[in-house]
Amino acid sequence: MTEIFGYTACRQLSQMILAVFFFHGSEYVLAAAIHGRSKVNLSSLLISKAYVFAMMFSLLEYVVEIALFPGLKEYWWVSNLGLVMVTIGEIIRKLAIITAGLAFTHLIKVYHEEHHNLITHGIYRFFRHPSYTGFLIWSVGTQIMLCNPISIIGFAIVVWRFFAQRIPYEEFFLRQFFGSKYEEYALRTPSGVPFVK
């Protein structure tokens, strides 16, 4: 039982808690800074029931594995790779939000608004959906950081599937809003989510 609360657990769990709080707190702060506090609510924290369930499952997996297989959590190169992924994912996502400015929202826009421009510069030169790219890297990275083999696979599949369904829906409206400009952009720029065209 003392191993559960040893150095490994304290380090990995504190990194996870900091990563989660920073990710969600900065999402809210950026949304408020860009759109104004009156237009931002708690949904800008991006916390759903499914998300809470996934995080609770990952913590349960962590506690069970460190109690039964403590050596599994001692692969520091794996844990550090996860920390690097969390950092890279966070940077990519926040660059996407800052670059898009008013064009960035947490909800898919189904009506074109005056300030909604097609963003193709900055991080958007490399990916059409860099915020999704960043979130995918970040979320899988959190589980690699914890050395959680079941959650690594689960998070990768669930998050990838979510974006594989969301991207075509979002791009339907982007094609309506921007027409051939978006078509040309989509042809030369990958989505940023593996195997999603």
Sine and cosine of phi, psi and omega as CSV:
sin_phi,cos_phi,sin_psi,cos_psi,sin_omega,cos_omega
0.00,0.00,-0.55,0.84,0.00,-1.00
-0.91,0.41,-0.48,0.88,0.01,-1.00
-0.90,0.44,-0.55,0.84,-0.01,-1.00
-0.86,0.51,-0.58,0.81,-0.03,-1.00
-0.97,-0.25,0.38,0.92,0.00,-1.00
-0.98,0.18,-0.18,-0.98,-0.07,-1.00
-0.86,0.52,-0.72,0.70,-0.05,-1.00
-0.85,0.53,-0.78,0.63,-0.03,-1.00
-0.90,0.44,-0.69,0.73,-0.01,-1.00
-0.87,0.49,-0.69,0.73,-0.02,-1.00
-0.92,0.38,-0.78,0.62,-0.08,-1.00
-0.92,0.40,-0.70,0.72,-0.02,-1.00
-0.94,0.35,-0.59,0.80,0.04,-1.00
-0.93,0.37,-0.60,0.80,0.08,-1.00
-0.89,0.46,-0.66,0.75,0.00,-1.00
-0.90,0.44,-0.73,0.68,-0.01,-1.00
-0.88,0.48,-0.71,0.71,0.04,-1.00
-0.89,0.46,-0.67,0.75,0.00,-1.00
-0.88,0.47,-0.70,0.71,-0.03,-1.00
-0.92,0.40,-0.74,0.67,-0.01,-1.00
-0.90,0.44,-0.67,0.74,0.01,-1.00
-0.91,0.42,-0.71,0.70,-0.02,-1.00
-0.83,0.55,-0.81,0.59,-0.09,-1.00
-0.96,0.28,-0.62,0.79,0.05,-1.00
-0.89,0.45,-0.68,0.73,-0.01,-1.00
-0.94,0.34,-0.51,0.86,0.09,-1.00
-0.87,0.50,-0.73,0.68,-0.02,-1.00
-0.91,0.42,-0.72,0.69,-0.03,-1.00
-0.88,0.47,-0.71,0.70,0.01,-1.00
-0.90,0.44,-0.68,0.73,0.02,-1.00
-0.87,0.49,-0.68,0.73,0.02,-1.00
-0.92,0.40,-0.64,0.77,-0.01,-1.00
-0.92,0.39,-0.61,0.79,-0.06,-1.00
-0.99,0.14,-0.71,0.71,-0.12,-0.99
-0.98,-0.21,-0.16,0.99,-0.05,-1.00
1.00,-0.05,0.63,-0.78,-0.07,-1.00
-0.86,0.51,-0.54,0.84,-0.05,-1.00
-0.92,0.38,-0.36,0.93,-0.02,-1.00
-0.99,-0.17,0.12,0.99,-0.05,-1.00
-0.88,-0.48,0.68,-0.73,0.07,-1.00
-0.77,-0.64,-0.14,-0.99,-0.08,-1.00
-0.91,0.41,-0.29,0.96,0.05,-1.00
-0.91,0.41,-0.32,0.95,0.06,-1.00
-0.95,0.32,-0.15,0.99,0.12,-0.99
-0.98,0.20,-0.22,0.98,0.05,-1.00
0.86,0.51,0.71,0.70,0.02,-1.00
-0.88,-0.48,0.91,-0.41,0.02,-1.00
-0.92,-0.38,0.14,-0.99,0.05,-1.00
-0.88,0.47,-0.67,0.75,0.01,-1.00
-0.89,0.46,-0.64,0.77,0.01,-1.00
-0.91,0.42,-0.71,0.70,0.01,-1.00
-0.88,0.48,-0.67,0.74,0.04,-1.00
-0.87,0.50,-0.72,0.69,-0.02,-1.00
-0.88,0.48,-0.69,0.72,0.00,-1.00
-0.92,0.39,-0.63,0.78,0.04,-1.00
-0.91,0.42,-0.65,0.76,0.04,-1.00
-0.88,0.47,-0.68,0.74,-0.02,-1.00
-0.90,0.43,-0.60,0.80,0.04,-1.00
-0.94,0.34,-0.62,0.78,0.07,-1.00
-0.89,0.46,-0.71,0.70,0.05,-1.00
-0.85,0.53,-0.70,0.72,-0.03,-1.00
-0.86,0.50,-0.75,0.66,-0.05,-1.00
-0.90,0.44,-0.69,0.72,0.00,-1.00
-0.89,0.45,-0.71,0.70,-0.05,-1.00
-0.93,0.35,-0.62,0.79,-0.01,-1.00
-0.95,0.32,-0.46,0.89,0.05,-1.00
-0.97,0.24,-0.67,0.75,-0.09,-1.00
-1.00,-0.04,-0.58,0.81,-0.06,-1.00
-0.74,-0.68,0.90,0.43,-0.10,-1.00
-0.85,0.53,-0.50,0.87,0.01,-1.00
-0.89,0.45,-0.42,0.91,0.01,-1.00
-0.89,0.46,-0.49,0.87,-0.05,-1.00
-1.00,0.00,-0.03,1.00,-0.08,-1.00
-1.00,-0.06,0.13,0.99,0.05,-1.00
-0.99,0.15,1.00,0.08,-0.12,-0.99
-0.90,0.43,-0.54,0.84,0.02,-1.00
-0.91,0.42,-0.55,0.84,0.05,-1.00
-0.94,0.35,-0.75,0.66,-0.01,-1.00
-0.87,0.49,-0.66,0.75,0.02,-1.00
-0.93,0.36,-0.56,0.83,0.10,-0.99
-0.87,0.49,-0.68,0.73,0.06,-1.00
-0.87,0.49,-0.66,0.75,0.03,-1.00
-0.89,0.46,-0.65,0.76,0.06,-1.00
-0.89,0.45,-0.68,0.73,0.02,-1.00
-0.89,0.46,-0.67,0.74,0.04,-1.00
-0.85,0.52,-0.71,0.71,-0.02,-1.00
-0.91,0.42,-0.73,0.68,0.01,-1.00
-0.89,0.45,-0.70,0.71,0.02,-1.00
-0.87,0.50,-0.68,0.74,0.03,-1.00
-0.88,0.48,-0.72,0.70,-0.02,-1.00
-0.89,0.45,-0.73,0.69,0.00,-1.00
-0.87,0.50,-0.72,0.69,-0.03,-1.00
-0.90,0.44,-0.71,0.71,-0.04,-1.00
-0.94,0.35,-0.57,0.82,0.11,-0.99
-0.88,0.48,-0.63,0.78,0.02,-1.00
-0.89,0.46,-0.71,0.70,-0.02,-1.00
-0.90,0.43,-0.73,0.68,-0.04,-1.00
-0.91,0.40,-0.67,0.74,-0.01,-1.00
-0.90,0.44,-0.68,0.73,-0.03,-1.00
-0.96,0.29,-0.49,0.87,0.02,-1.00
0.85,0.53,-0.80,-0.60,-0.03,-1.00
-0.89,0.45,-0.37,0.93,0.01,-1.00
-0.96,0.28,-0.27,0.96,-0.01,-1.00
-1.00,0.02,0.77,-0.63,0.14,-0.99
-0.64,-0.77,0.35,-0.94,0.04,-1.00
-0.99,0.17,-0.30,0.95,0.03,-1.00
-0.95,-0.31,0.56,-0.83,0.02,-1.00
-0.94,0.33,0.79,-0.62,0.04,-1.00
-0.99,0.17,0.79,-0.62,0.03,-1.00
-0.96,-0.28,-0.09,1.00,0.09,-1.00
-0.80,-0.60,0.67,-0.75,0.00,-1.00
-0.97,0.23,0.77,-0.63,0.03,-1.00
-0.94,-0.34,0.36,-0.93,-0.10,-1.00
-0.83,0.55,-0.65,0.76,-0.05,-1.00
-1.00,0.08,0.03,1.00,-0.05,-1.00
-1.00,0.05,0.99,-0.17,0.00,-1.00
-0.96,-0.29,0.40,-0.92,0.10,-0.99
-0.98,0.21,0.88,-0.47,-0.02,-1.00
-0.99,-0.12,0.86,-0.51,-0.01,-1.00
-0.77,-0.64,0.14,0.99,-0.01,-1.00
-0.96,-0.30,0.04,-1.00,0.01,-1.00
0.88,0.47,-0.68,-0.73,-0.01,-1.00
-0.90,0.44,-0.38,0.92,0.01,-1.00
-0.96,0.29,-0.16,0.99,0.14,-0.99
-0.93,0.36,-0.46,0.89,-0.10,-1.00
-0.99,-0.14,-0.54,0.84,-0.02,-1.00
-0.64,-0.77,0.63,-0.78,0.09,-1.00
-0.95,0.30,-0.49,0.87,-0.06,-1.00
-0.78,-0.63,0.90,0.43,-0.07,-1.00
-0.90,0.43,-0.45,0.89,0.03,-1.00
-0.92,0.39,-0.57,0.82,0.05,-1.00
-0.95,0.30,-0.65,0.76,0.06,-1.00
-0.84,0.54,-0.75,0.66,-0.01,-1.00
-0.88,0.47,-0.68,0.74,-0.01,-1.00
-0.92,0.39,-0.65,0.76,0.02,-1.00
-0.87,0.49,-0.74,0.67,0.01,-1.00
-0.89,0.46,-0.71,0.71,-0.02,-1.00
-0.87,0.48,-0.76,0.65,-0.10,-0.99
-0.92,0.40,-0.69,0.72,0.05,-1.00
-0.92,0.39,-0.60,0.80,0.04,-1.00
-0.86,0.50,-0.59,0.81,0.02,-1.00
-0.87,0.49,-0.60,0.80,-0.04,-1.00
-0.98,0.17,-0.53,0.85,0.11,-0.99
-0.92,0.39,-0.62,0.79,0.03,-1.00
-0.87,0.50,-0.56,0.83,0.02,-1.00
-1.00,0.04,-0.05,1.00,-0.08,-1.00
0.82,0.57,0.73,0.69,-0.02,-1.00
-0.98,-0.20,1.00,-0.02,-0.10,-0.99
-0.88,0.48,-0.63,0.77,-0.01,-1.00
-0.92,0.38,-0.72,0.70,-0.02,-1.00
-0.94,0.33,-0.49,0.87,0.08,-1.00
-0.85,0.53,-0.77,0.64,-0.01,-1.00
-0.91,0.41,-0.72,0.69,-0.02,-1.00
-0.87,0.49,-0.74,0.67,0.00,-1.00
-0.89,0.46,-0.69,0.73,-0.01,-1.00
-0.87,0.50,-0.71,0.70,-0.03,-1.00
-0.93,0.37,-0.76,0.65,-0.08,-1.00
-0.91,0.41,-0.72,0.70,-0.02,-1.00
-0.93,0.38,-0.69,0.73,0.04,-1.00
-0.86,0.51,-0.72,0.69,-0.01,-1.00
-0.87,0.49,-0.67,0.74,0.02,-1.00
-0.85,0.53,-0.75,0.66,-0.02,-1.00
-0.95,0.30,-0.53,0.85,0.05,-1.00
-0.90,0.45,-0.49,0.87,0.07,-1.00
-1.00,0.07,-0.58,0.82,-0.08,-1.00
-0.97,0.26,-0.63,0.77,-0.10,-0.99
-0.88,0.48,-0.76,0.65,0.02,-1.00
-0.87,0.50,-0.61,0.79,0.02,-1.00
-0.90,0.44,-0.73,0.68,0.01,-1.00
-0.91,0.42,-0.66,0.75,-0.05,-1.00
-0.94,0.33,-0.40,0.91,0.12,-0.99
-0.84,0.54,-0.72,0.69,-0.01,-1.00
-0.96,0.28,-0.60,0.80,0.04,-1.00
-0.88,0.47,-0.61,0.79,0.05,-1.00
-0.93,0.38,-0.58,0.81,0.07,-1.00
-0.92,0.38,-0.65,0.76,-0.05,-1.00
-0.95,0.32,-0.67,0.74,-0.20,-0.98
-0.89,-0.46,-0.07,1.00,0.11,-0.99
0.81,0.59,-0.78,-0.63,-0.09,-1.00
-0.91,0.42,-0.46,0.89,0.06,-1.00
-0.86,0.50,-0.68,0.73,0.01,-1.00
-0.95,0.31,-0.62,0.78,0.03,-1.00
-0.84,0.54,-0.72,0.69,0.01,-1.00
-0.90,0.44,-0.68,0.74,0.02,-1.00
-0.88,0.47,-0.70,0.71,-0.02,-1.00
-0.91,0.42,-0.54,0.84,0.00,-1.00
-0.93,0.37,-0.56,0.83,-0.08,-1.00
-0.99,-0.16,-0.13,0.99,-0.11,-0.99
-0.79,-0.61,0.83,-0.56,0.01,-1.00
-0.93,0.36,0.35,-0.94,-0.03,-1.00
-0.91,0.42,-0.55,0.83,-0.06,-1.00
0.99,-0.17,-0.14,0.99,0.07,-1.00
-0.92,-0.38,0.85,-0.52,-0.07,-1.00
-0.79,0.62,0.69,-0.72,0.06,-1.00
0.91,0.40,0.25,0.97,0.11,-0.99
-0.91,-0.41,0.91,-0.40,-0.09,-1.00
-0.97,0.26,0.00,0.00,0.00,0.00
